């Protein structure tokens, strides 16, 4: 290290006898080899830096986190090795700094950087001789925290939903019943032929149905439900969904192309819930297309562990700022939307043990991929020949 312990030690070698120098060098080599073995065995990443931020050591985990070539790393500045990292934000020779960093290559990770100064005792005096950076992968814990926050939000919405159902649902039913009674009385009166009155009644009942639909969508989004599962063929559910959307897709001039696997395994699904998820996603894709029409491509494929169905459109796409709030209730880019559609879809897919993946580029289009497990992911309790229970946690077979 420049101006570090080793440099200052070298300038004082003439004060030691040859045997003392040999013993000191041998000790340093042994300790260096021991520490490197320890560092390489860690899952956490480690950088050792000079006081100026030049990398003097990095273990394999650190290189893997950032996709760095280990052979080209030594002697480079930490700010050049890790793009987007500002040296002045982490270099404090007086105290420890802690920063979180998002990495998008080679994997999308959330990393925690713990930077601490290295203090060496030189001639009885403590001097700052460099920095150590400890890097931890906190991606999973961050996701768990986000899911916990989301769960708490949904619990609050569930409580609100109960009040909404009582305070709004019952009056809506009462209004609908009274409008039906009013229509019957009008039919027996002299005003039966009054078209204006009939139109007003029709409008009022349509608005009541619309409000009732919004209320049901809200309740479906927040109420926990248990899927009623049975062996189902995903392509058949997709076919029924497309049939129900045929008129709207035609009206929007949406051309649907199917690129489906020849055969998919039967999945243990609640067919009605999955159809609701398909309906929302395909309808979203159609609504994202320009007024002149566009293309929607639906693909499917299966692996040993999952079935994936993707819905791609060449519509308006989603801006980066909206990508971060897609699952928040009432956040929508549509003038008449409720912002609950994706929340409903993700809840349904997660209740089936699957996941939802969204990729989008503004002005290019959006691809939504549904990942569903093709088998039960819970551990299987097996029995060997002598009836000793064995828990099989390996699902790769």
Secondary structure, DSSP 8 states (H G I E B T S, - for coil): -TTSHHHHHHTTGGGS-HHHHHHHHHHHHHHHHHHHHHHHH-SSEEEEE-TT-BEEEE-HHHHHHHT--GGGTTTSBHHHHSTT--HHHH--TTS-EEEEEEE-SSS-EEEEEEEEEEEEEETTEEEEEEEEEEEEE-HHHHHHHHHHHHHHHHHHHHHHHHHHIIIIIHHHHHHHHHHHHHHHHHHTSGGGG-HHHHHHHHHHHHHHHHHHHHHHHHHHHHS------EEE-HHHHHHHHHHHHHHHHHHTTEEEEEE--S----EEE-HHHHHHHHHHHHHHHHHTS-TT-EEEEEEEEE-SSEEEEEEEE-SS---HHHHTTTTSTT--SSTT--S-HHHHHHHHHHHTT-EEEEEEETTTEEEEEEEEESS--S-EEEE-TT--EEEE-----
